[in-house]
Amino acid sequence: MINSIENINLRPFNTMRIDSHCPLWVEFDDCNDAPAAVQIAEKASPDGRYLIVGGGSNLLFCKDYDGAVIHPAVKGWEAEAIGNGSMRVTVGAGVDFDYFIASLCAAKLWGLENLSLIPGTVGGAAVQNAGAYGVEAGDHIESVYVWDTRDNKFDVLTHDDLHYGYRTSVFKSPENAGRYIVLKVTFILSTQHNPVLDYGPLKRIDSESATPDSVRNEVIAIRNSKLPSVDETGSAGSFFKNPVISPADWPHIVAAASRINIAGHEIPHFLLPDGNIKIPAAWLIEKAGWKGKQLGNAAVWPIQPLIIINATGHASASEILDLENAITSDVNSIFGISLTPEVVHI
Ligand code: EPU
């Protein structure tokens, strides 16, 4: 079934809780309705433009959107055993990602437990390769069933087609903007004991006795202690990506840190397999003095400064952008590092 609503405020459909209006909202819950939903959406704006929104948990509406918004609401899931303790689970893109993970953990299936409590839909997680605590959604995605609006056909993109990387996938490349409507996602999960506990705070879990549910509960406790609840405070999770620098740039960072009395060994950093160095954006923002600071109605979350919040519930997009620009400009002038937003700007 296709459901369309004219002239709506997108505030309930973006977790940053920003007021932004669009001429048409088109929602469908059956894969076969995708082509008709796209046609309806294309007719709603003069240039046929539309936007696909899942849970709206990684978006910043910078102003009103002049095209239609398509919301794939395909629900339901099916599972089949494929041997060696592996299960193939296919789930609708519109299913709440955390509800799905809770169900997998209850069924004692390993794989996605580290991603517990990430807001958004299964489709959104597949598009942006949601990640946390050493696991990325794409690690477990076998394929994605899509409506390809360019070639006008339903298609299955396999893991190799999906080009997963840090918070990115084939869906995010500019030439594919709006091309694919993600309808269903197929994960490979395991009944065999397989906890991933290498990431900082998870190391304290006893690996032997861990269950998907016990890891999930620990992840939920960690997230609740660090991150704002999107039900209570408008935010879009990590606002920036963690920057990656080349080893050649490391001495510049050390020199910059020493100018603000921080010794080189105090700079948190992680060596990547390709030899580059990842520096936590949260640390850079904190050292630039922005942790917990408020500018107008927008603020930096006091416990995890990678997160920008709608502090009063009344922040406008321009207030969020002003804060973003102030942070990026200060981090750049102190460390010479350009932060890039993780949140997609519309
Ligand atoms: N840090 C500080 N000050 C703080 C907080 C953190 O300096 O107040 C530094 C510390 O050095 C800490 C480091 O930042 O060790 C990393 O912090 P954290 O473990 O909280 O992770 P993150 O790199 O800031 C990433 C993801 C999160 C994900 C966590 C856990 C990105 C952009 N963000 O954050 O994802 O939950 O790791 O795996 O990669 C999201 O994408 O929306 C998101 C929340």
Residues whose N, C-alpha, C, O or C-beta is under 5 A from the ligand:
A	BS01	EPU	G131 A132 Y133 G134 A236 G237 S238 F240 K241 N242 P268 P280 A282 W283 E286 I303 Q304 P305 L306 E342
